Amino acid sequence: RPDHQGEDKQDADNLSACGNRQCHNCEKQQRDQRERDALGLGVGLAAVLALAQAWAGITLAYYTDWPTSFWITALSAAVYFASLLR
């Protein structure tokens, strides 16, 4: 079949998700799907963190004498350095 051109003819026991012998096309599709899922999760998390930092910065600026931009920058730096510790 044309979508299974990368099949390993010598190893007939290894099955891929499509039910046929292990093929490079199916492995690549699965890897690409995992990368897309991880990318979407990362973009969503970045958006949520940015909104939380912005609102927290506005709130902290309201209760202190420090400007909003300082708090947003400080919170963003804190989240960034916390991500490096992981």
Residue frames as a rotation matrix with the C-alpha (Angstrom) as fourth column:
ARG 1
0.579 0.815 0.000 0.00
0.815 -0.579 0.000 0.00
0.000 0.000 -1.000 0.00
PRO 2
0.185 -0.544 0.819 1.29
0.450 -0.694 -0.562 3.51
0.874 0.472 0.116 -0.74
ASP 3
0.579 0.057 0.813 0.89
-0.534 -0.727 0.432 4.77
0.616 -0.684 -0.390 2.85
HIS 4
0.832 -0.318 0.455 3.06
-0.243 0.529 0.813 1.93
-0.499 -0.787 0.362 4.19
GLN 5
0.813 -0.545 -0.207 6.07
-0.142 0.160 -0.977 2.21
0.565 0.823 0.053 1.93
GLY 6
-0.003 -0.886 0.463 8.50
-0.815 -0.266 -0.515 2.38
0.580 -0.378 -0.721 4.86
GLU 7
0.875 0.411 0.257 7.62
-0.483 0.690 0.539 -1.06
0.044 -0.595 0.802 6.23
ASP 8
-0.248 -0.929 0.276 10.38
-0.940 0.299 0.163 -3.15
-0.234 -0.220 -0.947 7.67
LYS 9
0.370 0.451 -0.812 10.05
-0.749 0.662 0.027 -6.39
0.550 0.598 0.583 5.67
GLN 10
-0.420 -0.651 -0.632 12.37
-0.152 0.737 -0.658 -8.37
0.895 -0.181 -0.408 7.96
ASP 11
-0.999 0.044 -0.026 10.51
0.030 0.092 -0.995 -7.73
-0.041 -0.995 -0.093 11.22
ALA 12
-0.494 0.868 -0.045 6.91
-0.040 0.029 0.999 -8.87
0.868 0.495 0.020 10.67
ASP 13
-0.237 0.399 -0.886 6.18
0.880 0.474 -0.022 -9.27
0.411 -0.785 -0.463 14.41
ASN 14
-0.790 -0.077 -0.608 6.24
0.405 -0.810 -0.425 -5.56
-0.460 -0.582 0.671 15.27
LEU 15
-0.051 0.860 0.508 2.80
0.962 -0.094 0.255 -4.02
0.267 0.502 -0.822 14.80
SER 16
-0.963 -0.179 0.202 2.05
0.144 -0.974 -0.176 -0.32
0.228 -0.140 0.964 14.60
ALA 17
-0.649 0.752 -0.118 -1.15
-0.216 -0.330 -0.919 1.47
-0.730 -0.570 0.377 15.54
CYS 18
-0.175 0.608 -0.774 -2.60
-0.979 -0.193 0.070 0.85
-0.107 0.770 0.629 12.09
GLY 19
0.587 0.438 0.681 -2.42
-0.482 0.865 -0.140 -2.93
-0.650 -0.246 0.719 12.65
ASN 20
0.910 -0.351 -0.219 0.16
-0.050 0.432 -0.901 -3.58
0.411 0.831 0.376 9.97
ARG 21
0.307 -0.893 -0.330 3.85
0.928 0.358 -0.105 -4.23
0.212 -0.274 0.938 10.30
GLN 22
0.245 -0.297 -0.923 5.84
0.528 -0.758 0.384 -1.44
-0.813 -0.581 -0.029 11.87
CYS 23
0.276 -0.134 0.952 5.95
0.907 -0.290 -0.304 1.37
0.317 0.947 0.041 9.37
HIS 24
-0.683 -0.669 -0.294 7.79
0.725 -0.669 -0.163 4.65
-0.088 -0.325 0.942 9.53
ASN 25
-0.595 0.536 0.598 4.79
0.057 -0.715 0.697 6.62
0.802 0.449 0.395 8.28
CYS 26
0.479 0.825 -0.300 2.59
0.349 0.134 0.927 5.56
0.806 -0.549 -0.224 11.21
GLU 27
0.094 -0.538 -0.837 5.36
0.994 0.005 0.108 6.24
-0.054 -0.843 0.536 13.73
LYS 28
-0.862 -0.427 0.274 5.88
0.467 -0.879 0.099 9.70
0.199 0.213 0.957 12.25
GLN 29
-0.179 0.884 0.431 2.14
0.040 -0.432 0.901 10.45
0.983 0.178 0.042 12.42
GLN 30
0.586 0.369 -0.722 2.02
0.675 0.270 0.686 9.43
0.448 -0.889 -0.091 16.09
ARG 31
-0.314 -0.797 -0.516 5.08
0.932 -0.363 -0.007 11.54
-0.182 -0.483 0.857 16.92
ASP 32
-0.800 0.066 0.596 3.62
0.236 -0.879 0.415 14.53
0.551 0.473 0.688 15.07
GLN 33
0.264 0.964 0.027 0.33
0.241 -0.093 0.966 14.18
0.934 -0.249 -0.257 16.99
ARG 34
0.390 -0.185 -0.902 2.16
0.920 0.114 0.375 14.17
0.033 -0.976 0.214 20.34
GLU 35
-0.704 -0.708 -0.050 4.10
0.706 -0.706 0.053 17.29
-0.073 0.002 0.997 19.31
ARG 36
-0.484 0.615 0.623 0.89
0.098 -0.669 0.736 19.09
0.870 0.417 0.264 18.28
ASP 37
0.539 0.703 -0.464 -0.75
0.519 0.156 0.840 18.18
0.663 -0.694 -0.281 21.59
ALA 38
0.047 -0.621 -0.783 2.25
0.973 -0.148 0.176 19.43
-0.225 -0.770 0.597 23.57
LEU 39
-0.829 -0.354 0.433 2.40
0.485 -0.840 0.241 22.65
0.279 0.410 0.868 21.54
GLY 40
-0.052 0.909 0.413 -1.28
0.131 -0.403 0.906 23.41
0.990 0.101 -0.098 22.16
LEU 41
0.606 0.216 -0.765 -0.87
0.742 0.194 0.642 22.75
0.287 -0.957 -0.043 25.87
GLY 42
-0.353 -0.851 -0.390 2.16
0.913 -0.404 0.056 25.05
-0.205 -0.336 0.919 26.02
VAL 43
-0.750 0.137 0.647 0.42
0.241 -0.854 0.460 27.89
0.616 0.501 0.607 24.19
GLY 44
0.328 0.945 0.001 -2.67
0.248 -0.087 0.965 27.57
0.911 -0.316 -0.263 26.39
LEU 45
0.417 -0.261 -0.871 -0.58
0.909 0.125 0.398 27.54
0.005 -0.957 0.289 29.57
ALA 46
-0.696 -0.714 0.079 1.35
0.717 -0.696 0.036 30.61
0.029 0.082 0.996 28.41
ALA 47
-0.406 0.630 0.661 -1.89
0.099 -0.689 0.718 32.50
0.908 0.357 0.218 27.77
VAL 48
0.628 0.656 -0.418 -3.33
0.449 0.132 0.884 31.59
0.635 -0.743 -0.211 31.18
LEU 49
0.075 -0.690 -0.720 -0.11
0.981 -0.078 0.178 32.57
-0.179 -0.720 0.671 32.97
ALA 50
-0.781 -0.372 0.502 0.07
0.511 -0.842 0.170 35.89
0.360 0.390 0.848 31.09
LEU 51
0.035 0.882 0.470 -3.50
0.057 -0.472 0.880 36.79
0.998 -0.004 -0.067 32.04
ALA 52
0.673 0.183 -0.717 -2.92
0.671 0.259 0.695 35.80
0.313 -0.948 0.052 35.67
GLN 53
-0.313 -0.879 -0.360 0.26
0.939 -0.343 0.021 37.87
-0.142 -0.332 0.933 35.83
ALA 54
-0.654 0.120 0.747 -1.44
0.284 -0.876 0.389 40.90
0.702 0.466 0.539 34.27
TRP 55
0.409 0.893 0.191 -4.39
0.066 -0.237 0.969 40.81
0.910 -0.383 -0.156 36.68
ALA 56
0.534 -0.310 -0.787 -2.13
0.845 0.245 0.476 40.14
0.046 -0.919 0.392 39.66
GLY 57
-0.587 -0.796 0.149 0.07
0.798 -0.600 -0.056 43.06
0.134 0.086 0.987 38.59
ILE 58
-0.303 0.578 0.758 -2.94
0.043 -0.786 0.617 45.37
0.952 0.220 0.213 38.35
THR 59
0.711 0.613 -0.343 -4.16
0.311 0.163 0.936 44.23
0.630 -0.773 -0.075 41.77
LEU 60
0.195 -0.728 -0.657 -0.76
0.976 0.079 0.202 44.64
-0.095 -0.681 0.726 43.42
ALA 61
-0.704 -0.438 0.560 -0.34
0.548 -0.836 0.036 48.08
0.452 0.332 0.828 41.86
TYR 62
0.172 0.866 0.469 -3.71
0.096 -0.488 0.867 49.13
0.980 -0.104 -0.167 43.27
TYR 63
0.893 0.233 -0.385 -2.67
0.355 0.160 0.921 48.20
0.276 -0.959 0.060 46.83
THR 64
0.177 -0.902 -0.393 0.92
0.835 -0.073 0.545 49.51
-0.520 -0.425 0.741 46.65
ASP 65
0.524 -0.084 -0.848 2.77
-0.227 -0.973 -0.044 52.56
-0.821 0.215 -0.529 45.37
TRP 66
-0.560 -0.793 0.240 4.60
-0.021 0.303 0.953 50.52
-0.828 0.529 -0.186 42.73
PRO 67
-0.243 0.476 -0.845 3.54
-0.920 -0.388 0.046 50.82
-0.306 0.789 0.533 39.05
THR 68
0.701 0.640 0.314 1.64
-0.476 0.748 -0.463 48.08
-0.532 0.175 0.829 37.25
SER 69
0.713 -0.462 -0.527 4.45
-0.443 0.286 -0.850 47.47
0.543 0.839 -0.001 34.78
PHE 70
-0.335 -0.843 0.422 6.86
-0.890 0.135 -0.436 46.73
0.311 -0.521 -0.795 37.64
TRP 71
-0.098 0.360 0.928 4.57
-0.702 0.636 -0.321 44.09
-0.705 -0.683 0.191 39.12
ILE 72
0.897 0.429 -0.103 3.82
-0.362 0.582 -0.728 42.44
-0.252 0.691 0.678 35.80
THR 73
0.375 -0.846 -0.378 7.54
-0.582 0.103 -0.807 42.30
0.722 0.523 -0.453 34.98
ALA 74
-0.434 -0.541 0.720 8.43
-0.900 0.234 -0.366 41.01
0.029 -0.808 -0.589 38.45
LEU 75
0.277 0.624 0.730 5.75
-0.572 0.718 -0.397 38.30
-0.772 -0.307 0.556 38.31
SER 76
0.917 0.023 -0.398 6.80
-0.371 0.411 -0.832 37.27
0.144 0.911 0.386 34.79
ALA 77
-0.021 -0.997 -0.072 10.43
-0.744 0.064 -0.665 37.05
0.668 0.040 -0.744 35.90
ALA 78
-0.305 -0.032 0.952 9.42
-0.860 0.439 -0.261 34.96
-0.409 -0.898 -0.162 38.92
VAL 79
0.712 0.617 0.334 7.47
-0.382 0.740 -0.553 32.51
-0.589 0.267 0.763 36.74
TYR 80
0.712 -0.510 -0.483 10.36
-0.467 0.169 -0.868 32.33
0.524 0.843 -0.118 34.27
PHE 81
-0.323 -0.906 0.273 12.97
-0.828 0.131 -0.545 31.60
0.458 -0.402 -0.793 36.95
ALA 82
-0.012 0.410 0.912 10.63
-0.737 0.613 -0.285 29.07
-0.675 -0.676 0.295 38.58
SER 83
0.917 0.365 -0.160 10.38
-0.366 0.616 -0.697 27.25
-0.156 0.698 0.699 35.25
LEU 84
0.250 -0.908 -0.336 14.18
-0.656 0.097 -0.749 26.99
0.712 0.408 -0.572 35.13
LEU 85
-0.342 -0.363 0.867 14.23
-0.926 0.289 -0.244 25.18
-0.163 -0.886 -0.435 38.48
ARG 86
0.664 0.687 0.295 12.14
-0.602 0.726 -0.333 22.34
-0.443 0.044 0.895 37.14
